[in-house]
Amino acid sequence: MTVQYRVVVGKKDERTEGPDDADLVLTVPLDVVQTAGFDATVAFMQGRLKTAGPTGPLLDLLRSGEAGSELTKIAARP
């Protein structure tokens, strides 16, 4: 299972990590990731974290905390 993480900075400006042909794609705006105490599971439940692909692996990533840590790491890049 391949995953691509996208943090949207602005129109046509995204920070991306992972292959373009990924099975699962997670997309979140930069301002959501930069909020204090960012939690990917909460962002998903609020509809701020968008996904494309199967739900099972997504839930595994959210449960393990990997999704949140990867998105936070990408958001910190210049």
C-alpha positions in Angstrom: 0.0 0.0 0.0 1.5 3.3 -1.1 0.5 6.6 0.5 0.9 10.2 -0.7 0.6 13.1 1.7 -0.3 16.6 0.5 -0.3 19.8 2.4 -2.0 22.6 0.5 -0.3 26.0 1.0 -2.3 27.9 -1.6 -3.9 27.6 -5.0 -1.7 25.4 -7.2 0.9 25.2 -4.3 1.2 21.9 -2.5 3.9 20.2 -0.5 3.8 16.6 -1.5 5.5 13.4 -0.1 4.9 10.0 -1.8 4.4 8.6 -5.3 2.0 10.2 -7.7 0.3 6.8 -8.3 -0.3 6.1 -4.6 -3.2 3.9 -3.5 -4.2 6.3 -0.8 -3.9 10.2 -0.9 -4.3 12.4 2.1 -4.8 16.1 1.6 -5.0 18.9 4.3 -4.7 22.7 4.2 -1.5 24.1 5.8 -3.4 26.3 8.3 -5.1 23.2 9.7 -1.8 21.4 10.3 -0.2 24.5 11.9 -2.9 24.7 14.6 -1.8 23.9 18.1 -2.4 20.3 18.9 -3.1 19.1 15.4 -4.7 15.7 15.3 -5.2 14.0 12.0 -8.1 11.9 13.2 -10.0 15.0 14.4 -9.2 16.8 11.1 -10.6 13.8 9.2 -13.8 13.7 11.4 -14.3 17.4 10.9 -13.9 17.1 7.1 -10.7 19.1 6.9 -8.5 16.1 6.0 -9.6 14.8 2.6 -8.8 11.4 1.4 -8.9 9.4 -1.8 -8.5 5.6 -1.6 -9.5 2.7 0.6 -10.7 3.5 4.2 -9.2 0.5 6.0 -5.5 1.6 5.5 -6.5 5.2 6.2 -7.9 4.2 9.6 -4.8 2.2 10.4 -2.6 5.3 9.6 -4.8 7.5 11.8 -4.8 5.0 14.7 -1.0 4.6 14.6 -0.4 8.4 14.4 1.7 8.0 11.3 -0.6 10.3 9.2 -0.4 13.1 11.7 3.3 12.9 12.1 4.0 12.8 8.4 1.6 15.7 7.6 3.2 17.8 10.4 6.7 17.0 9.1 5.7 18.1 5.6 4.1 21.3 6.8 7.3 22.3 8.6 9.2 22.2 5.4 10.0 25.6 3.8 
